[in-house]
Structure formats: structure tokens, C-alpha cells
Amino acid sequence: MFKKLNLVVVGQLKQGLGQQACCHAIAAALVIGLFPIMGFSTLMNTFSAAFFRLNQPVVQVCNWIIAPVKIALIFPFLRLGEWLFQAKPFRLSLAEFSTRFFSDIATTTVEFAWTFAHAIVGWLICAPLIYGVIFRVSKALVPNRLASDLSRVAE
């Protein structure tokens, strides 16, 4: 059992370490990490990394690093979605909304479903541009020989 677990862990550490794959992992993790609904980005990043065979540790580290920026961008994504749908602006503070949400999750989810949809649409509009910028920047910063360097560390 431990041998199998060791193979899985080492496989995840070595997977997707080429420059191109690593840049895709960084860009995808940071964009998904900005998903405006709290609690979903870790799961979404885990599944996307498994599906696209991205390096799971790189993806999870990037996901956690972007968390403070995510909180700062929830309202801009929401405002963009509201503007696109010409909806009435959401007027609760994040603290007030969190208090309501955690006191009655089901009712709050139903009550604010369109608010969530507006924020998600705002994020979807921005995601391709953010991905492209992050991918280009990471391509310039991640060295070409990253795969061989990190493979030796993983062993």
C-alpha cells in the first residue's frame, strides 16, 4: 500500500514540470483561484490539474497564494456582472453577507443566486485575459530547464 502511495505522490511531483506545462499550471491555478465564490477554487483546481495533467503541488501553491487577491476581486467581478445584466447593485458588505450565509446557507444561496451568477459571469469575462497575461509573464520567468532541475529534487 505504501509503495502504491509513494508512486502516486512521486508521480504528482514529477508530472507537468516542463516549462510549457508549468506555465499552464501557474496560469490555470491563479485564474481558477480567483473564482469569486468562496470554497470552490481548491476543488476546481484539484480536478483541473488532474484532468489536464498539471503539476498538483504547483497548482495548489498558486491557488493558496492568490487567495487574498481573490477576496479583493469578488466585488469588481460582481459589479462587472451586474453591469452586463443591468441588475440592481448588491448592497451588503462581505462581512454582513458572510454572517447571513453561514447562519442559513440554503436560504441565502437561493436568495442570492443571481448575485452569484453575476460574479461568476464577471469572472468568466476576465478569465481568458488574466490567463493570457499570467501565462506570458510566467513563460518569461520560468526557466527552460525547470523539468530536469525539479526532477532531480523530486527523486
Contacts in CASP RR format, 6 or more apart in sequence:
PFRMAT RR
TARGET T0000
AUTHOR 0000-0000-0000
METHOD contacts of the structure
MODEL  1
MFKKLNLVVVGQLKQGLGQQACCHAIAAALVIGLFPIMGFSTLMNTFSAA
FFRLNQPVVQVCNWIIAPVKIALIFPFLRLGEWLFQAKPFRLSLAEFSTR
FFSDIATTTVEFAWTFAHAIVGWLICAPLIYGVIFRVSKALVPNRLASDL
SRVAE
10 154 0 8 1.000
10 155 0 8 1.000
12 55 0 8 1.000
12 56 0 8 1.000
12 57 0 8 1.000
13 55 0 8 1.000
13 57 0 8 1.000
13 154 0 8 1.000
14 150 0 8 1.000
14 151 0 8 1.000
14 154 0 8 1.000
15 53 0 8 1.000
15 54 0 8 1.000
15 55 0 8 1.000
15 56 0 8 1.000
16 22 0 8 1.000
16 25 0 8 1.000
16 53 0 8 1.000
16 54 0 8 1.000
16 55 0 8 1.000
16 147 0 8 1.000
17 55 0 8 1.000
17 146 0 8 1.000
17 147 0 8 1.000
17 150 0 8 1.000
17 151 0 8 1.000
18 146 0 8 1.000
18 147 0 8 1.000
19 139 0 8 1.000
19 142 0 8 1.000
19 143 0 8 1.000
19 144 0 8 1.000
19 146 0 8 1.000
19 147 0 8 1.000
20 139 0 8 1.000
21 53 0 8 1.000
21 54 0 8 1.000
21 55 0 8 1.000
22 55 0 8 1.000
22 58 0 8 1.000
22 138 0 8 1.000
22 142 0 8 1.000
22 146 0 8 1.000
22 147 0 8 1.000
23 135 0 8 1.000
23 138 0 8 1.000
23 139 0 8 1.000
23 142 0 8 1.000
24 52 0 8 1.000
24 54 0 8 1.000
24 135 0 8 1.000
25 49 0 8 1.000
25 54 0 8 1.000
25 55 0 8 1.000
25 58 0 8 1.000
25 59 0 8 1.000
25 62 0 8 1.000
26 58 0 8 1.000
26 62 0 8 1.000
26 134 0 8 1.000
26 135 0 8 1.000
26 138 0 8 1.000
26 142 0 8 1.000
27 131 0 8 1.000
27 132 0 8 1.000
27 134 0 8 1.000
27 135 0 8 1.000
27 138 0 8 1.000
28 45 0 8 1.000
28 48 0 8 1.000
28 49 0 8 1.000
28 52 0 8 1.000
28 54 0 8 1.000
28 59 0 8 1.000
28 131 0 8 1.000
29 45 0 8 1.000
29 49 0 8 1.000
29 54 0 8 1.000
29 58 0 8 1.000
29 59 0 8 1.000
29 60 0 8 1.000
29 61 0 8 1.000
29 62 0 8 1.000
29 63 0 8 1.000
29 66 0 8 1.000
30 62 0 8 1.000
30 63 0 8 1.000
30 65 0 8 1.000
30 66 0 8 1.000
30 130 0 8 1.000
30 134 0 8 1.000
31 127 0 8 1.000
31 130 0 8 1.000
31 131 0 8 1.000
31 134 0 8 1.000
32 41 0 8 1.000
32 44 0 8 1.000
32 45 0 8 1.000
32 48 0 8 1.000
32 63 0 8 1.000
33 41 0 8 1.000
33 44 0 8 1.000
33 45 0 8 1.000
33 62 0 8 1.000
33 63 0 8 1.000
33 66 0 8 1.000
33 67 0 8 1.000
33 70 0 8 1.000
34 41 0 8 1.000
34 66 0 8 1.000
34 69 0 8 1.000
34 70 0 8 1.000
34 73 0 8 1.000
34 77 0 8 1.000
34 123 0 8 1.000
34 127 0 8 1.000
34 130 0 8 1.000
35 41 0 8 1.000
35 44 0 8 1.000
35 70 0 8 1.000
35 120 0 8 1.000
35 123 0 8 1.000
36 70 0 8 1.000
36 73 0 8 1.000
36 74 0 8 1.000
36 77 0 8 1.000
36 78 0 8 1.000
36 119 0 8 1.000
36 120 0 8 1.000
36 122 0 8 1.000
36 123 0 8 1.000
37 116 0 8 1.000
37 119 0 8 1.000
37 120 0 8 1.000
41 63 0 8 1.000
41 70 0 8 1.000
42 60 0 8 1.000
42 63 0 8 1.000
45 59 0 8 1.000
45 60 0 8 1.000
45 63 0 8 1.000
46 56 0 8 1.000
46 59 0 8 1.000
46 60 0 8 1.000
48 54 0 8 1.000
48 59 0 8 1.000
49 55 0 8 1.000
49 56 0 8 1.000
49 59 0 8 1.000
49 60 0 8 1.000
50 56 0 8 1.000
71 94 0 8 1.000
74 94 0 8 1.000
74 119 0 8 1.000
75 94 0 8 1.000
77 119 0 8 1.000
77 120 0 8 1.000
77 122 0 8 1.000
77 123 0 8 1.000
77 126 0 8 1.000
78 90 0 8 1.000
78 115 0 8 1.000
78 118 0 8 1.000
78 119 0 8 1.000
78 122 0 8 1.000
79 89 0 8 1.000
80 121 0 8 1.000
80 122 0 8 1.000
80 125 0 8 1.000
80 126 0 8 1.000
81 87 0 8 1.000
81 118 0 8 1.000
81 119 0 8 1.000
81 121 0 8 1.000
81 122 0 8 1.000
81 125 0 8 1.000
82 88 0 8 1.000
82 89 0 8 1.000
82 90 0 8 1.000
82 118 0 8 1.000
84 118 0 8 1.000
84 121 0 8 1.000
84 122 0 8 1.000
84 125 0 8 1.000
85 118 0 8 1.000
85 121 0 8 1.000
87 114 0 8 1.000
87 118 0 8 1.000
90 112 0 8 1.000
90 115 0 8 1.000
90 118 0 8 1.000
92 100 0 8 1.000
97 108 0 8 1.000
97 112 0 8 1.000
100 108 0 8 1.000
101 108 0 8 1.000
101 109 0 8 1.000
109 116 0 8 1.000
143 149 0 8 1.000
END
